[in-house]
């Protein structure tokens, strides 16, 4: 079963994950901003669909927050 939070298959083109392609195209700072926006989006929408908020909504927001932290740490090295 595909991991719908950490590595959903629909976020890949072959072996390339969307956030990696985004960073290559737009740079690390812009990818951090993208992650910030996506985390905000998942938290904002939690509870707005039937059956929400779900654990997955918060896990997805957490994934983007952790990705932003990973990218910030990359810059700080």
Backbone torsions as a table, in degrees:
resi	resn	phi	psi	omega
1	UNK	NA	135.1	-178.3
2	UNK	-69.4	146.3	176.4
3	UNK	-82.3	104.5	-174.5
4	UNK	-77.4	-5.2	178.5
5	UNK	-104.9	-56.0	-172.1
6	UNK	-84.7	-35.3	-177.6
7	UNK	-148.7	63.4	178.4
8	UNK	-64.2	136.6	-174.7
9	UNK	-61.7	-28.2	-179.1
10	UNK	-75.2	-1.7	174.9
11	UNK	-97.9	7.1	-178.8
12	UNK	-117.2	149.1	166.9
13	UNK	-120.7	101.7	-171.8
14	UNK	67.0	-124.3	179.9
15	UNK	-98.1	5.0	-177.1
16	UNK	-98.8	123.3	178.1
17	UNK	-84.9	146.6	-175.3
18	UNK	-52.6	-46.0	-177.2
19	UNK	-66.5	-29.9	176.4
20	UNK	-69.5	-41.9	176.7
21	UNK	-65.5	-39.3	178.7
22	UNK	-61.5	-45.0	179.0
23	UNK	-63.3	-41.0	178.8
24	UNK	-64.1	-37.0	-177.1
25	UNK	-82.0	-39.8	-171.1
26	UNK	-112.4	-10.3	-179.5
27	UNK	95.1	163.5	-174.8
28	UNK	-67.9	-45.0	-178.8
29	UNK	-59.4	-43.4	179.8
30	UNK	-69.0	-31.5	177.4
31	UNK	-70.6	-35.5	173.8
32	UNK	-60.7	-44.9	178.6
33	UNK	-62.2	-40.4	177.1
34	UNK	-60.1	-46.3	179.5
35	UNK	-62.9	-41.0	177.3
36	UNK	-59.0	-47.3	179.8
37	UNK	-63.7	-41.1	-179.9
38	UNK	-68.6	-39.0	176.3
39	UNK	-60.7	-44.9	177.9
40	UNK	-58.9	-43.9	-179.3
41	UNK	-59.8	-47.5	-178.7
42	UNK	-64.6	-38.7	177.4
43	UNK	-69.5	-39.1	179.9
44	UNK	-63.2	-43.4	-175.9
45	UNK	-81.1	-16.0	-179.3
46	UNK	-56.5	123.2	-179.9
47	UNK	96.8	-6.0	-176.8
48	UNK	-93.6	-10.8	177.5
49	UNK	-109.1	158.4	178.6
50	UNK	-57.0	136.5	179.3
51	UNK	82.4	2.4	-178.6
52	UNK	-98.6	164.1	-1.1
53	UNK	-73.5	148.4	177.7
54	UNK	-112.2	162.3	175.5
55	UNK	-57.3	-38.4	-177.8
56	UNK	-63.1	-35.8	177.0
57	UNK	-57.2	-46.1	-178.3
58	UNK	-73.9	-33.5	176.2
59	UNK	-65.1	-38.5	178.5
60	UNK	-67.7	-42.8	176.6
61	UNK	-60.4	-43.0	179.0
62	UNK	-61.8	-39.1	179.2
63	UNK	-59.1	-45.5	-179.2
64	UNK	-68.8	-34.8	176.5
65	UNK	-65.3	-44.7	179.3
66	UNK	-65.0	-36.9	177.4
67	UNK	-65.1	-42.2	177.9
68	UNK	-61.3	-42.6	178.4
69	UNK	-62.2	-43.6	178.0
70	UNK	-58.6	-41.8	-179.7
71	UNK	-70.3	-38.2	177.6
72	UNK	-63.2	-43.7	178.6
73	UNK	-63.0	-34.3	177.2
74	UNK	-63.0	-41.8	178.8
75	UNK	-67.0	-38.8	-175.7
76	UNK	-71.9	-15.8	-179.7
77	UNK	-71.9	NA	NA
